[in-house]
Amino acid sequence: MSASKELTTLLYHHKILKHFKQIHSFLITHGLSDHTFFLTKRLHSPTLYQTDHIETLPSTIHLWNTIISGFSISFQPQKSLLYYTIMRRIGILPDNQTYNLLLKSYPQLENRKPFDIYAHIVKYGLDFDNSVTNSLITAFSNCGCVQFAHQVLDESPHRNLVTWTAMIDGYVRNGFPVDGIKCFKKMRSMGVKIDEITVVSVLCAAGMAGDVWFGRWVHGFYVESGRVKWDVYIGSSLLDMYCKCGYCDDACKLFNEMPVKNIVCWSALIAGYVQCNRFKDALLLFQDMLLTDVRPNQCTLSSVLTASAQLGALDRGRWVHDYIDRNSLEMNSILGTALIDMYAKCGCISEAYVVFNKLHIKNVYTWTAMINGLAMHGDALSSLNLFSHMISNGVQPNGVTFVGILNACAHGGLVHIGRGLFDMMKHMYNLEPNVDHYGCMVDLLGRAGYLEDAIKLIEDMPVKPTPGVWGALFGACMIHKAFNLGEYVGNLLIRLQPSHSGRYALLANMYSEYGKWDAAAHVRKIMKGKGIEKKPGHSWIEVNGLVRKFIAFDGSHSESCDLYDMLNNIMDQLKLADHLPETKSLTFDIVTFDA
């Protein structure tokens, strides 16, 4: 092997700084220190982060771009800006590639926006360079400055397909799908040719906006007509779009017609079923996927765990956990969070805690899932304690975290602490409370008997109270037997949701509890006159690995008699133990199940 080939191999594979310096010395003593090829390999090496005497390197922009490129995708992206500053200080002029590489660093930098680099781009006359414009739009969008990205688009005299697609993707990333669709329409009106990447971005926008009509048009005009090349990524985007718009049957039809299906396609439809609350279908599709020997990834398993959590399918959730361990899959924060949520919702809070403690990396969603799980199980003190640990670990809570912790306070009767947390949310973390947080506070105050405070809080809300907020107050009226207020709130709920059967049923139940049979009958008469029928209540249970559904007033199952006997046996045992639940306001019983 020649000396040059040996050096190339060493430069690719060396790991220790000591050896790197020896190689550097060898290059200098053999007159190769100025050789562009070897310097490029050297600058891409893993020990670049400890390179000394950088200002003594030859004055070629290519080598400086190599340095900036290495840092822009490293765990020290801020150093790309440092070496850019050194480069300019020693008189080397940047080119368009310099700024394209630098702009990649900004999304990884905390509290840094690319405004300073934008000024330099203008100074060096590169603001009209098409590649720099595209990088600027992407950088501003990825940093959350979508309005400045749009300004760059407007000021650009040369807009190509990449420019428009970057802007559409920027709108989608920042939660402005309608603007993304408008951008696409403007792009199309200007005669810009569309490619697969554009179609994927605009389908994502249609799904986020719930605009199935537009999504169907893109599907027909660009995909089915053959104007863009069909592939699994477009197929997955179509599946995702239909599911997000609530058209799971269309997604399933499309899936069955797809000529090639990979894990992305399977995962997209499974996730779509979960989004549409068709949890049983999600688990059945997962079984079909396993039968075709397609190996699930973390995304697939997260969706399966969510479906298992909603159905109470503990056996399926444990199977997923075992699959993760057997196949040594990385337990990332998304998968760990889904696993914690599944165990908590299936009643296994101790197992959820084991998963939580084993996770090496915990983000705000992981902490929130565990806090909510403890709150769901009525362990308010443990939930609060975990919240304190989260804060001490430097993890910033979000709005969902506060919903969980306020629910914990409500179920634990911790009014004073709940009020303090509500104020902390606004004044310490700059999180503006939404209707969910106000609903939690109304529930907290109402359960504790502070009905007047709950009413005042509703009156002072900066947004219009939702039926959920009034429903929390109505529940408190039932607990504390505040009939007059409960009657007012119950009638208000019916006016707000005239087609919601549950609102009529609750008000009728309240009248029945207070012996006002005529009023209860009148409510039911109004309900019947409007053609509103109360859907029978149901619950899910897993038996021998099969998820079954219990339905109220359904005696059609072949084993109904045995089920009645078992329920009566349980009720007799509860009576003997002097432990009967409060059932005055209940108007139905759970009787049979549906496979």
KERODREN-391696 format. One record per residue: residue in one letter; x, y, z of N, C-alpha, C in turn. Coordinates in steps of 0.001 Angstrom, whole numbers, plus 500000, padded with zeros to 6 digits. Each point is the difference from the previous one (the first is absolute). Last residue first. Layout:
BEGIN
AXYZXYZXYZ ...
This chain:
BEGIN
A432132490270521362501367499589499647500599500954498988 D496332501196503799500038499702498572501433499685499624 F496747499925504869501141500454499215499910499514498568 T496544501448504526500605498950499197501175500537499217 V497711502642503596499453498654500075500729498955499176 I499777505122502853500811499308499006499622498529500051 D496574504121501276500973499046500530500788499410498848 F496965504890501109500220498791499218501037499134500685 T498610504348501542498763499563499374500198498767499138 L502227503014504533500263499158498850498683499476499430 S500713502798504017499813500730498757500242499148498766 K500449498253504494498695500642499899499763500609498626 T503781497332502187499406499717498684498656500708499793 E504942499279503117498854500894499889499405499846498601 P502675495811502199500202501332499441498716500809499994 L501445496047503605499226500222498777500241501417499483 H501606496586503944500749500879499099499249500126498675 D499617496927504068499512501355500280500746501030499139 A500292495095499895501157500784500438499620501434500341 L496750497006498328500538499370501213501174500787500560 K498194501372495893499059500274501096500508499417501315 L502397499064496086500179501399500395499075500372501157 Q499541495757498047501233500067500788500286501422500465 D496345499293497134499731499385501309501230500078500900 M500429501443495532499208500954500782499690499442501392 I502199497172496914500891501083500439499248501000500870 N497491496593498022500884499436501022500932501073500559 N497303501092496340499196499914501225500825499445501161 L502008500099495765499819501355500512499199499998501296 M500525495893497732501275500443500558499870501399500610 D496291498223497741500236499260501242501293500464500672 Y498978501730495748499105500544501027500248499319501343 L502292498277496336500544501301500379499150500666501079 D498532495950498103501165499766500853500608501320500476 C496494500251496897499504499491501297501159499770500973 S500970501288495478499454501088500823499566499517501380 E502223497885495895500344499726501396499467501077500941 S499401500147495195499578498636500378500268499686501472 H498932505041498111501103499041500016499538498650500547 S497266504090499646500036499120498827501086498933500077 G498251503950502808499894498630500492500125498977498900 D500930505476501423500123499071498883499997498575500554 F500017504428502442498692499564499497500086499085498781 A504533502365500846498842500098500887498725499580499268 I505063498139499004499016500990499546498812499994500952 F505602498349499339498793499892500795499052501129499602 K504265497420497332499301501249500292498722499712500785 R505295497659498967498541499874499905499346501276500516 V505047497704498190499341501190500531498497499861499778 L503968496087500645499005500570499100499322501184500675 G503342497225502191500629500627498849499034500600499004 N498486497905504090500843499040499276500567500578498703 V496945503314501737499836498652500544500793499035499129 E499121505664501103500796499016499275499885498653500703 I496625504601499562500765499128500886500744498979499135 W496799505035499869500811498967499372500682499155501068 S495068503015499642501374499988500497500716498822499364 H495120503386499547500781498788499769501372500146500621 G494441502243499493501366500053500493500727498697499733 P495951501963496893500279499165501187501461500095500409 K497350504052497628500755498815499610500314499173501246 K495770503325499294501249499834500744500682498714499562 E496693503237497007500085498749500744501345499907500707 I496417503780497518501349499763500539499974498738500850 G496389502578497544500578498818499361501401499678500474 K496743503449501463501050500434499078500681498827499297 G496645499250503277499395500817498956501002500477498970 K501426497658503886499349499095499053499409500773498838 M501897502489503494501049499217499356499404499093498925 I497106502342502790500649500920499058501047499252499180 K497998497633503443499031500218498930500579500928498931 R502421499202503957500067498831499120499015500132498830 V499977503352503278501293500022499300500090498844499021 H496242500135502805499934501077498999501300500062499186 A499715497070503694499237499478498859499939501037498877 A501990501297504031500838499001499342499296499449498761 A497614502938502729501051500731499285500904499032499241 D496705498163502770499367500666498862501043500731499157 W501311497917504074499751499043498932499374500644498772 K502859501224504337499222500839499086499720499195498724 G502772498703503954498588499660500027499134500849499109 Y504930499930500545499320500889500937498487499780500003 E502805497457497160500618499871501313499306500858501036 S498716500291495428499556498740500616500554499857501410 Y501432503644497361498601500175500411499502498745500724 M504237499722498133500016500897501155498572500234500509 N500579497473496070500467499256501171499980500871501250 A499059502016495879498889499145500419500379499191501238 L503346502574498019499013500871500640498803499182500487 L503302497689497607500525500456501297498997500893500725 A498978498481495607499974498893500962500472500455501378 Y500218503000496330498616499772500426499953498945501100 R504158500770498026499595501186500767498570499851500519 G501951496686497101500452499918501381499571501178500847 S499198499680495204499070499223500823500382499992501475 H500805503700496100500825499129500839499089499257500977 S498835503548496775499955498648499425500785498994500823 P499683504787501058498619499477499898499902498593499438 Q503559503269502399500144498774499211498643499311499868 L500273504252502108501285500022499300500182498804499086 R496142500348502772499964501060498979501294500036499184 I499763497024503600499102499543498943499899501052498896 L502446501081503858500716498994499210499132499478498852 L498056502923503130500956500719499161500756499028499090 N497114498256503255499241500575498881500908500769499047 G501993498273503897499514498905499166499229500500498792 V501443503070503318501121499544499170499547498886499061 Y496822501611503126500380501069499055501094499524499037 E498733497121503494498916500100499015500335501047498941 G502944499538503651500093498857499090498933500045498925 L499912503189503478501104500279499067500120498872498984 N496808499336503323499637501163499184501078500331498973 F500775496396503193498980499734498997499738501189499085 A503958497986502964499614501393499719498980499964498877 K502677496307502378498545500144500054499549501460499889 H504538497920499653499670500814501181498512500344500074 I501763497281496416500723499532501195499493500707501246 M498359501356495770499469498683500365500645499496501294 C501625503972498120498655500228500540499362498679500436 A504128499865497769500167500481501374498646500251500659 G500068498821495446500400498864500831500171500395501455 F499175503395496890498792499204500216500307498776500868 L503575502707498598499209500674501036498730499206500311 A502709498482496498500729499831501261499224500638501155 G498342500626495662499772498632500461500713499708501309 W500693504096497734498708499987500687499688498604500533 V503884500363497465500159500804501218498695500003500792 G499972497913495798500795499235500946500191500727501319 P497842502104496267499134499073500740500770499152501014 T502327504594498942499490498910499175499024499140500804 P501503505475500390500033498662500619499337498958499107 K502580504493498275498647499517500272500068498603500596 V504108503284500885499379499365498841498620499479500406 P502715502166503178500234500860498830499420499425498715 M498129499354505243500805499343498959500183500933498802 D497358500688504176501211500772499708500867499383498904 E495929497931501631499629501340499534501211500819499580 I500652495738501938499386499862498670499660501369499432 L501589499834504386501078499673499078499466499873498576 K496914500628503460500742501237499725501135499745499004 I497529496292501545499169500846499127500745501276499628 A502049497146503103499992499370498680499202500847499013 D500033501262504508501301500286499382500067499413498586 E496219499003502541499991501418499635501318500400499331 L499565495592501732499192500206498800499992501457499559 Y502779496678503087500126501439499767499235500376498727 G500670495448501860498863500743500539500080501495499823 A502931496244498400500293500380501387498881500830500625 R499782498605495434500068498784500823500195500342501479 G500128503590496868498667499427500176500005498777500878 L504099502107498769499235500826500940498642499379500296 L502690497791496816500696500044501284499184500764501041 D498465499974495520499825498686500613500623499971501396 V500710503793497449498580499961500388499701498672500693 M504273500461498193499847500851501184498548500028500483 C501024497672496010500622499332501151499801500801501278 G498591501943495968499122498894500366500529499234501203 Y502664503367498130498884500580500752499014498918500418 H503514498661497276500518500366501321498896500639500856 D498977498920495548500245498767500759500494500309501402 V499368503501496820498749499552500616500185498711500796 N504389502812499627498923499836499031498768499436500706 P504649503103501577499053498900500221498939499939498895 E505112501759499486498658500555500128498999498856500175 L505335500472501252499050499158499282498599500546500231 N504549501325501873499425500745498868499106499129499116 Y502433499059504305500325499295498763499387500633498762 M499515501859504494501362499468500007500387499389498659 H495610501955500808501000500995500370501436499489499956 K496013497249498887499939501278499276501224500860500256 M499586495809502227499934499747498561500053501319499224 M499598500048504690501372499722499557500046499825498485 D495796500428502121500694501290499917501425499818499487 F497563496124500752499324500743498930500658501369499810 L501388497310503600500512499490498734499393500738498815 G498410501012504336501385500450499841500596499541498674 R495711498493501213499969501436499665501412500540499779 G499601495562501457499515500151498633499962501445499565 I501028498961504479501122499662499120499590500190498536 H496640500613503228501031501036500149501173499752499041 V496492496739500237499572501260499398501107501043500026 L499432494677500311501090500921500359499762501365499357 G497633495424499817499426501070500817501008501049500423 G500463496006496996500537499940501351499451501062500927 H498812499661495367499626498713500592500526499852501428 A501125503936497591498539499906500088499578498714500696 C504591500706499031499547500838501125498490499898500192 A501856497851496278500440499330501228499523500773501221 N499296501940495826499072498879500220500354499243501272 L502935503320498615498783500615500536498918498942500233 I503997498664497949500266500317501397498797500683500658 G499791498869495328500158498820500844500144500343501469 V499877503496496848498688499337500036500070498797500927 F503998502219499111499178500687500995498581499448500048 T502997498305496779500509499678501340499111500626501061 V499235501094495513499450498682500338500464499563501385 G501721504048498143498592500114500379499390498687500414 N505195500173500678499170500612498967498546500019500458 P505268499993502550498667499409499792499264500689498860 Q505437499341500675498959501028499989498632499347499769 V504730498141502290499060499752498901498845500989500111 G503914499311503077500125500990498940499091499780498812 N500406497682504384500845499443498949500106500925498797 S497191501039503703501381500010500502500976499417498995 I495348499900499015500478501387500017501463500049500433 M497911495829500193500100500429498609500568501421499928 H498929498218504196501229499413499469500240500434498558 S495942501281501982501121500731500612501339499483499498 F496138497698498697500031501317499345501158500834500545 L499060495926502059500673499789498722500101501304499218 N497602500066504006501411499752500291500790499820498710 L495323500363499739500611501290500336501495499854500262 S497556496080499286499986500785498773500671501355500227 S499305497198503674501086499488499163500102500783498696 L496418501073502849501271500380500616501194499511499173 A495501498836498708500299501417499796501377500377500535 D497381495625498397501151500209500878500514501429499814 G496347497656497536499615500652501249501131500245500967 H499948498230495334499845498973501034499702500597501372 M500802502802496258498894499130499589499703498941501055 A503810502761500505498773500761500259498770499152499692 L504190498205498926499814500029501458498721500744500376 G501192500005495461499664498651500438499743499935501500 N501552504028498055498585499763499706499562498613500454 I504561501036500401499227500877500901498501499766499799 M502901497831497044500071499387501321499206500818501020 A500334501663495605499264498736499975499983499354501379 T502612503907499386498565500291500027499174498725500011 W504709499723499504499638500416501352498482500207500113 T501589499105495725500201498830500861499587500314501436 Y500025503478496849498872499105499760500097498745500877 V503503503248499987498826500503500709498806499069499824 N504572497542499478499616501352499604498711500388500718 K504287496341500762498597500313500280499735501433499554 I503829495690499584499667501357499573498505500214500204 H501731495931501419501196500829500165499721501454499649 L496636496007501993500276500837498827501206500897500272 K497957497042503290501038499403499158500374500857498800 N496476501172503130501305500065500667501135499439499145 F495479499754498413500421501394500144501408500097500588 V497898495780499775500411500462498668500552501417500082 V498150498305503913501234499260499681500544500449498648 Y495810501654501387501103500652500725501337499311499711 A496048498123498293500266501265499299501194500700500640 E498361496202502097500762499637498810500325501245499172 S497253500576503724501349499636500460500883499613498810 I495391500970499313500790501211500215501411499677500475 C495863497644497565501273499482500536500966501158500238 G495439500126497919499947499761501442501277499515500631 C498906501508495356499564498613500228500047499625501474 K501467504244498482498582499906499642499454498593500172 A504639500798500843499195500812500914498511499838499705 Y503139497911497133499939499343501305499113500776500966 M500723501952495770499254498750499886499864499320501353 D502672503893499667498580500326499892499152498734499942 I504681499526499911499564500500501310498493500259499994 L501937498890495909499989498831500889499527500398501402 A500661503390496767498829499188499647499870498798500923 T503831502673500480498810500746500434498733499194499714 G504107498310498417499919499914501456498765500683500545 L500954500392495400499576498640500321499849499823501509 I501681504108498546498639499836499478499457498626500377 S504517501109501066499044500690500878498562499814499524 N503407496100498737500088501455499945498882500619500831 M502481495224499589498855500541500731500132501527500004 E501945496113496487500320501158500830498724500532500647 L500582494780498755499649501273499373500313501143500950 S500640494879500184500957501058500367499728501303499262 N497451495715500093500657500448498777500957501161500224 R497473498029503599500555498858499264500793500428498780 D497642503295502613501147499432500730500664498879499201 I496075501931498250501046501024500047501259499435500660 Y496138497361500047500583500044498645501151501003499949 D497416499725503935500886498843499876500696499982498634 H496759503286500710501135500253500885501018498864499892 V495956499446497745500823501023499342501243500292500826 W496821497161501876500662499326498888500922500966499268 R497240501680503368501150499277500574500763499247498903 G496035502194498760501019500974500388501238499342500575 R496264497320498994500633500471498769501104501016500311 D497439498466503610500813498904499461500724500423498727 L496891503026502026501252499888500733500903498900499425 A495883503057498437500551498721499536501388499797500592 G496546503723500200500320499227501192500571498641499659 L498756503694496977499119498833500113500198499232501301 Q502647503860498899498611500443499908499016498850500162 A504697499125499949499646500801501178498528500381499977 S501835497796496258499873499077501138499572500745501258 A501014502530496166498752499259499817499747499054501175 T504084502247499993498910500958500217498647499315499851 L503829497499498979499890500214501453498877500980500328 V501063499300495497499381498787500547499822500140501512 S502326503415497746498574500032499656499268498804500585 S504654500129500523499396501086500782498503500082499735 L502602497001497458499725499492501346499393501068500894 T501388501166495581498898499021499971499603499591501410 C503788502745499580498777500741499659498792499065500007 Q504332498178500590499538500716501191498692500746499760 N500616495944496769501007500901500560499412500744501204 P498966494896497365499567501315500467501178500830500502 R499930496078496095500458500269501362499563501399500444 V497868496241496494500520501372500032500354500316501445 D497899495832498162501431500055500334500608501396499844 T495305498448499670500706500210498723501498500155500213 L497006499472503674499858498791499193500707500124498648 L499741503719502975500937498993500517499948498720499171 M496909503400499011501351500426499645501028498964500455 D495476499472501249500206499690498575501422500344499567 Q498744501210504355500119498541499889500248499592498551 F499089504495500791501335499657500496500230498491499934 L495758501641499008500923500280498904501434499676500403 L496696499642503290499810498949498991500944500196498824 L499902503307503355500634498774500496499850498840499009 A497882504110498990501453500197500029500717498731500446 D495300500176500148500486499835498627501516500150499933 K497917500869504093499957498565499726500505499716498584 F499543504503501352501126499341500658500036498497499713 R498033504587498209499659498625499611501120499085500505 N499701504990500151499432499273501143499507498602499624 C502528503253497270498551499962499789499264499228501104 Q504758500361500010499515501386499939498481500055499860 V502096495771499783500061500527501368499458501428500040 Y500445497971495815498903499387500751499965500523501434 G503631501368497382498746500618499563498800499423500711 A504269498089500671499893501293500700498705500702499628 I500894496083497669499773499669501415499835501277500820 L501203500507495496498596499602500152499678499614501441 A504473501199498969499123501141499731498536499619500201 S503368496664500299499983500870501191499038501165499809 W500752497081496344499290499306501079499855500908501221 C502620501680496504498584499922499622499171499322501091 V504686500166500517499448501361500094498508499988499695 I502594496043499489499640500261501393499389501389500183 N499415498147495152501109499815500936499530500379501399 K497819498496494888499764500522501348501242499744500838 V498005500180494497501114499703500905499706500636501342 P496685500265496688500772498875499448501140499566500907 M495105502213501395501399500370499804500812498795499508 E495253500103501316500321500126498579501471500311499745 N498093499677504416499821498695499366500378500022498523 F500054504061502451501032499096500501499921498642499303 L496617503190499186501256500378499346501124499033500388 K495930499488502208499843499627498585501285500295499230 C499789501469504445500110498537499950499892499506498559 A499306504567500820501406499655500219500211498498499890 D495645501606499820500705500352498764501477499633500114 D497431499480503843499611498990499011500668500267498654 C500511503085503596500829498805500149499644498925498982 Y499247505218500847499540499083498948500863498737500002 G500514504237502658498930499147500504499454499013498994 C503807503202499793498729500620499627498810499155500450 K504386498449500674499885501242500766498710500742499690 C500999496084497510499712499680501408499835501262500838 Y501268500408495433498629499511500121499634499717501457 M504477501317499093499052501080499710498560499536500205 D503504496829500368499984500912501143498968501105499795 L500764497040496430499372499290501120499840500927501201 L502428501666496363498568499917499698499241499296501120 S504639500119500308499464501352500208498508500035499706 S502371496028499114499879500213501452499410501365500307 G500937499017495489498934499141500499499759500191501485 I503644502156498029498752500652499606498815499180500498 Y504069498069500716499927501213500808498755500809499658 V501182496011497610499424499704501317499877501250500859 D499725500745494750500905499206500822499383499838501385 W499105502147494553499424499345501184501091499239500740 K500520504478496777500305498584500131499411499447501298 V497741504106497251501164499764500856500168498498500154 R496735501320497088500825501206499877501215499963500925 G496168496742499277501379499698499635500887501216499848 S495215499316501433500212500376498598501422499712499534 E498635499270504548499337499046499121500214500315498521 V501967503019503129500454498628500240499363499033499006 Y498989504776499912501446499793499902500429498542500098 F495319501469500116500635500788498941501476499680499825 G497239497843503459499565499704498646500817500683498928 H500987500814504602500097498565499737499652499692498538 V499339504351501588501428499732499816500216498537499637 W495636501183501102500387500632498726501479499747499711 R498236498616504131499538499130498915500422500557498641 G500901502643503767500843498815499993499616499030498890 F497298503770500772501260500392499368500944498801499912 W496025499270502271499704500309498596501283500353499264 V500066499276504687500028498762499217499717500274498526 D501737502736504310499414500351498713500051498786499071 G501768500951504640498763499238499899499265500252498696 A504410501647501706498873500926499886498661499271499973 M504065497520500157499969500859501190498788500927499989 G500759497323496171499626499188501155499886500829501266 A501570502073496071498579499675499868499514499180501187 A504611500959499735499231501214500296498504499718499943 C502877496584498661500114500185501453499201501221500438 L500417499253495451499077499023500583500018500075501520 V503071502613497643498657500581499903498939499015500489 S504585498639499943499817501151500899498573500515499972 V501215496527496991500021499503501382499732501146500980 V500505501122495461498724499310500232499925499478501433 T504047501931498558498954501010500134498664499358500333 I503582497176499016500210500636501312498937501058500252 E500134497783495760499495499146501078500120500653501371 D499724503421495938500643498692500133499452499262501215 I498568504314496219499903499366501314500772498682500005 K500315504967497080499782498570499932500090499374501390 V498410505099498733501167499257500488499672498510500009 G497152504006498720500483499012499049501224499228500429 M497081503391502240501161500562499313500660498980499077 S496298498883502783499516501032499075501140500638499212 R500965496844503434499431499335498826499528501023498970 M501592501577504116501096499365499264499484499382498705 K496861501647503019500701501103499336501143499469499140 K497696496920502651499126500482498923500661501148499231 F502189498319503836500020499011498923499172500484498809 C499914502574503887501317500117499362500101499031498821 K496213499719502736499956501230499188501305500181499225 I499833496480503076499157499700498842499907501212499074 G502264500566504070500754499104499135499227499660498736 D497883502455503367500949500846499271500859499156499060 V497118497688502814499201500739499018500899500919499178 P501881497531503670499751499217498787499208500740498933 F502969500981504354499168500875499169499667499284498683 G503088498611503811498578499899500318499109500951499243 N504915499102499678499627500994501007498505500041500281 R501986497053496717500775499796501227499562500930501119 V498118500565495665499523498767500635500704499776501334 Y501424503600497325498665500248500539499478498770500746 G504066499523497741500136500891501153498661500310500642 D500151497558495954500431499172501122500152500830501274 I499073502303496045498834499172500361500332499147501219 M503530502474498191499038500877500667498755499225500428 A503333497766497518500534500349501324499011500858500776 T499001498996495508499807498827500862500515500260501412 W500704503318496689498585499885500363499758498827500950 T504393500543498342499604501174500790498563499862500481 V501734496786496992500531499809501355499566501140500906 L498927500277495382499211498976500683500446499812501443 N501378504677498207499865498741499289499167499024500824 R501113505611499416499394498962500847499810498725499183 H502427505097499957500119498712499309499494498903500924 P500064504541501409499615500163498593500002498678499229 S499066501303505424500875499250499108499553500154498544 E497768501750504001501064500864499481500913499293499007 D496345497726502248499449501133499255501080500838499330 L501279496429502874499375499492498777499488501148499134 V501665501039504245501101499616499111499451499496498671 Q496889500875503332500566501258499501501154499729499038 H498076496374502288499106500471498934500514501310499395 A502263498304503688500214499094498870499139500442498816 F499369502161504035501222500486499343500366499101498815 Q496338498756502641499670501254499324501210500587499283 V500358496057502710499431499727498682499652501286499254 C502897498296504086499795501355499474499406499918498594 G501567496268502923498704500533500404499693501391499483 C503829496972499088500179500750501258498699500644500461 N500253497585495905500381499048501047500225500670501340 S499070502714496210498844499144500314500312499047501141 F503490502715498303499015500813500713498799499153500413 A503222497830497347500538500340501327499011500820500811 T498923498904495482499999498807500853500460500331501414 I500225503411496801498592499662500251499908498802500941 L504291501205498523499446500990500935498557499678500356 S502151497433496674500520499672501334499458500948501054 N498935500876495494499345498766500442500446499605501408 T502152503659497962498595500324500292499263498770500539 V504336499387498404500019500670501304498584500372500413 S500594498170495725500253498970501008500010500594501401 N499488502960496264498845499128500186500217498962501089 D502029505028499746500428498667499598498910499002500363 F500025504708501081499250499609498805500459498646499454 D502022502092503811498593499866500346499132499632498799 L504907500959500557499556498644499704498513499786500295 G503405503849500675499278499950498734499507498628499608 Y502304501721504112500861499405498979499259499775498672 K497668501923503720501248500761499874500879499470498873 V496057497658501254499691501219499239501272500797499736 I500428496277502746499652499545498648499705501198499097 H500689500762504573501262499723499296499738499565498562 A496283500614502812500639501298499735501313499823499238 Y497775496161501471499252500607498896500616501353499637 I501567497737503801500565499443498769499292500590498783 D498325501201504182501347500547499842500649499496498712 F495722498314501266499922501389499543501392500589499757 P498161495310501385500983500337498964499951501438499486 K499042497979505146499288500090498735500966500507498940 R500069497665505295500717500657498910499155499938498743 N499163497871504469499835501461500030500840500724498953 E501529495152500350498971500565500859500028501518499933 L501502496396496127500519500975500962498862500598500799 Q499557496901496272500557499276501146500495500942501098 P498212501526495725498934499293500733500503499263501236 Y503256502309497143499120500825500830498870499258500704 S503539498362496745500292499951501435498907500626500840 K500164499947495118499595498697500545500155499942501513 L501510503730497404498576500062500321499461498668500518 L504541500438498409499783500681501283498531499954500421 L501228498322495711500452499128501082499731500622501368 N499062502529496152499120498826499987500341499055501144 Y502784503687499270498754500359500684498986498853499977 T504156499413497781500266500326501407498699500238500747 Q499928499489495284500061498728500721500254500216501484 N500108503698497032498632499545500262499973498681500771 D504340502764500884499231499863498764498616499452500331 P504187503076502749499090498857499909499344499938498620 L504982502071501257498630500362499675499127498751499898 I504612501241502911499480499086498986498525500306499777 G503188502120503304499871500560498659499507499074498922 I500643499613504968501290499885499312499880500331498506 R496154500174502849501012500837500645501334499942499275 R496326497219498733499836501382499523501082500902500577 M499973495551501462500233500045498561499912501426499468 I498803499113504473501456499955499812500345500148498515 T495448499642501068500528501290500465501516500066499799 Y497878495947499100499590500985498988500546501379500362 Y500476496564503086500997499918498941499651500892498809 L496948499850503614501305500453500504501032499992498867 L495717498214499198499972501462500009501343500569500471 S499418495384500126500000500383498591499985501527499882 K499618497887504207501369500233499558500081500331498512 Q495915498773502299500374501390500228501412500310499502 P498027495540500013499699500828498833500393501462500168 Q500996495233502178500444501352500368499732500966498839 F499180495305499758499350500317501271500466501356500533 S499882499143494638500599499356501168499187500303501250 I499607501676495314499256498753500236500540499246501208 S501896504175498653498567500266499832499161498757500262 F504885499985499963499391500459501244498491500175499875 G502512498675496159500156499019501065499304500397501278 S500138503061496366499112498869499732500073498959501118 I502988503621500074498653500437500377499000498861499801 I504411499232498536499958500141501461498578500332500460 T500748499925495409500070498642500537499927500017501519 N500306504075497714498648499437499866499944498574500540 W504174502052499765499203500605501071498552499498499941 L502909498642496598500377499374501267499191500579501161 H499392501866495686499538498613500009500299499324501341 I501587504393498930498641499979500510499464498569500083 T505188501452500538499077499560498953498611499859500598 S504997501218501657498856500907499855499123499592498826 P503230496885503475500011500741498732498702500773499800 L501413499076505067499639499202498833500061500849498734 T500696501423504668501191499760499183499686499181498755 E496835501145503535500269501170499171501234499808499123 I498488496785503274499177499975498807500324501162499063 H501908497843504348500669500824498999499224500035498690 D498509495922502854500678501220500440500573500738498795 T495809496156501157501026500475499089500580501330500484 Q496426496912501752501132500423500819501139500533499128 Y495828498328498230499546500858501080501143500469500898 L500439496812496329499935501388499550499706500948501157 T500398495050499766500723500841500952500048501449499559 P497937496401497404499287500140501269500698500914500984 S500677500822494649500286498955500974499269500239501310 H500277502674495790498789499214500232500194498977501104 L503583502756498557498985500880500565498680499280500250 R503644497698497908500379500375501370498890500818500661 K499636498863495446499809498827500849500271500328501452 T500872503374496930498561499758500068499694498804500885 L504478500993499036499437500943500959498489499807500153 F502350497465496776500289499536501360499422500940501047 F499451501226495443499349498717500242500206499543501445 T502215503976498376498567500158500257499315498692500363 H505130501473500994499304499210498986498501499973500326 D503759501984502516499181500897499195499182499256498946 S503008497769503005499082500753500863499105500945499209 L503708496778498743498615499771499564498992500848500776 G505074499182500340499579500998499023498587499836499498 H502506497520503482500076499433498654499441500950498939 T500036501105504682501385499631499696500160499427498598 I495595501172501609500842501193499916501411499621499549 L496873496532500802499614500775498823500922501203499801 F500533497447503888500481499265498833499676500773498712 S498276501617504053501440500251499910500595499318498765 H495509499133500997500142501397499571501487500344499817 I498945495860501829499716500011498565500168501406499441 Q500438499491504607501128499349499335499812500010498480 K496496501568502686501088500984499950501242499406499332 F496313497140500737499659501013499005501127501015499848 H500271496753503360500311499450498687499699501012498899 K498830501230504349501456499830499940500418499485498621 L495370500348501107500613501272499627501512499889499850 I496602495896499089500673500638501135500733501253499535 K497540496917497082499068500430501040500663500874501059 H500374498120494344500656500256501283499013500593500987 H499076498722495232499693499097501118500661500348501328 Y500347502409495615498602499610500129499718499329501336 L504404501245498796499214501209500214498516499692500140 L503037496512498930500186500462501380499128501213500290 T500071498369495584499352499042500899500098500450501447 T502301502519496787498559500156499826499232499081500946 L504688499598499793499582501212500704498494500195499912 E501902496493497568500081499717501446499515501206500794 K500356500474495367498842499169500357499987499674501475 S503697502408498272498791500832499940498760499208500402 A504189497801499660499951500865501181498721500827500011 S499757495311497444500796501217499920499834500824501257 M499708494508499633499147501197500000500886501243500000 
